Amino acid sequence: MKFVYALVAMSLGIIVFGLYLIMSEPQTNEPTAPREIGLLPVPTPATESDVPQLDSEPGTEPWCDMMMQKPGDAWEEEETRIFADQCIYLN
């Protein structure tokens, strides 16, 4: 039973010491400057009019650049294959 009393007394001592530390922390009345939060712009979905229409040969550099700006859901299967074969360079 003495062990339980000692444990309760030690717990109360830790609580009192913690409250003392909280109360003895210096209080500042100075307002803190608000932090600026940088926001990333929301990308607007590309439309067909945003994609440059070039009459270039599939697989050429201008064609690859045009495909990079074209929305992914507007790609055709053949365009995807050509892009994968010609426009992605592995080192």
Kinemage of the C-alpha trace (Angstrom):
@kinemage 1
@onewidth
@group {chain A} dominant
@subgroup {mainchain}
@vectorlist {calphas} color= white
{ca met a 1} P 0.000 0.000 0.000
{ca lys a 2} L 2.935 2.292 0.651
{ca phe a 3} L 3.941 1.807 -2.976
{ca val a 4} L 0.561 3.128 -4.189
{ca tyr a 5} L 0.816 6.190 -1.934
{ca ala a 6} L 4.346 6.856 -3.150
{ca leu a 7} L 3.217 6.520 -6.779
{ca val a 8} L 0.286 8.924 -6.266
{ca ala a 9} L 2.538 11.421 -4.451
{ca met a 10} L 5.129 11.252 -7.230
{ca ser a 11} L 2.432 11.742 -9.875
{ca leu a 12} L 1.070 14.787 -8.067
{ca gly a 13} L 4.613 16.150 -7.749
{ca ile a 14} L 5.163 15.789 -11.506
{ca ile a 15} L 1.851 17.541 -12.245
{ca val a 16} L 2.677 20.418 -9.879
{ca phe a 17} L 6.162 20.765 -11.395
{ca gly a 18} L 4.664 20.803 -14.921
{ca leu a 19} L 2.174 23.516 -13.938
{ca tyr a 20} L 5.018 25.525 -12.433
{ca leu a 21} L 6.967 25.314 -15.704
{ca ile a 22} L 3.935 26.404 -17.703
{ca met a 23} L 3.201 29.347 -15.406
{ca ser a 24} L 6.825 30.515 -15.255
{ca glu a 25} L 7.149 30.776 -19.054
{ca pro a 26} L 7.564 34.441 -19.997
{ca gln a 27} L 4.470 35.996 -21.521
{ca thr a 28} L 4.897 38.321 -24.472
{ca asn a 29} L 2.200 40.802 -25.343
{ca glu a 30} L 3.786 41.655 -28.671
{ca pro a 31} L 1.676 40.568 -31.602
{ca thr a 32} L 3.447 38.229 -33.926
{ca ala a 33} L 3.665 39.162 -37.569
{ca pro a 34} L 1.448 37.020 -39.763
{ca arg a 35} L 3.326 34.573 -41.893
{ca glu a 36} L 2.871 34.837 -45.605
{ca ile a 37} L 1.672 31.670 -47.178
{ca gly a 38} L 2.599 31.075 -50.778
{ca leu a 39} L -0.109 29.493 -52.838
{ca leu a 40} L 0.490 27.529 -55.973
{ca pro a 41} L -1.632 28.588 -58.912
{ca val a 42} L -4.253 26.099 -59.955
{ca pro a 43} L -3.486 24.902 -63.451
{ca thr a 44} L -6.292 25.476 -65.867
{ca pro a 45} L -7.172 22.538 -68.046
{ca ala a 46} L -5.934 22.912 -71.586
{ca thr a 47} L -8.504 23.156 -74.297
{ca glu a 48} L -8.116 22.357 -77.964
{ca ser a 49} L -7.608 26.062 -78.712
{ca asp a 50} L -4.675 26.195 -76.243
{ca val a 51} L -2.800 23.430 -78.042
{ca pro a 52} L -0.782 24.734 -80.969
{ca gln a 53} L -1.786 23.138 -84.211
{ca leu a 54} L 1.321 22.365 -86.199
{ca asp a 55} L 1.477 20.516 -89.454
{ca ser a 56} L 4.649 18.761 -88.450
{ca glu a 57} L 5.705 15.193 -88.989
{ca pro a 58} L 4.804 12.907 -86.066
{ca gly a 59} L 7.902 12.159 -84.043
{ca thr a 60} L 9.707 15.422 -84.813
{ca glu a 61} L 10.697 17.832 -82.065
{ca pro a 62} L 7.936 20.408 -82.828
{ca trp a 63} L 5.385 17.592 -82.844
{ca cys a 64} L 6.681 16.326 -79.481
{ca asp a 65} L 6.421 19.851 -78.030
{ca met a 66} L 2.855 20.135 -79.337
{ca met a 67} L 1.947 16.780 -77.774
{ca met a 68} L 3.361 17.886 -74.401
{ca gln a 69} L 0.771 20.678 -74.361
{ca lys a 70} L -2.113 18.523 -75.533
{ca pro a 71} L -4.377 17.151 -72.759
{ca gly a 72} L -3.745 13.486 -72.053
{ca asp a 73} L -7.326 12.431 -72.634
{ca ala a 74} L -7.194 13.923 -76.150
{ca trp a 75} L -4.312 11.703 -77.274
{ca glu a 76} L -5.031 8.972 -79.747
{ca glu a 77} L -3.508 5.519 -79.424
{ca glu a 78} L -1.182 5.969 -82.399
{ca glu a 79} L -0.007 9.362 -81.074
{ca thr a 80} L 0.808 7.750 -77.743
{ca arg a 81} L 2.904 5.053 -79.401
{ca ile a 82} L 4.802 7.553 -81.562
{ca phe a 83} L 5.394 9.826 -78.581
{ca ala a 84} L 6.724 6.927 -76.504
{ca asp a 85} L 9.020 5.789 -79.321
{ca gln a 86} L 10.288 9.141 -80.574
{ca cys a 87} L 9.909 11.767 -77.854
{ca ile a 88} L 11.077 9.989 -74.687
{ca tyr a 89} L 14.837 9.805 -74.573
{ca leu a 90} L 16.503 7.344 -72.243
{ca asn a 91} L 20.115 7.875 -71.269
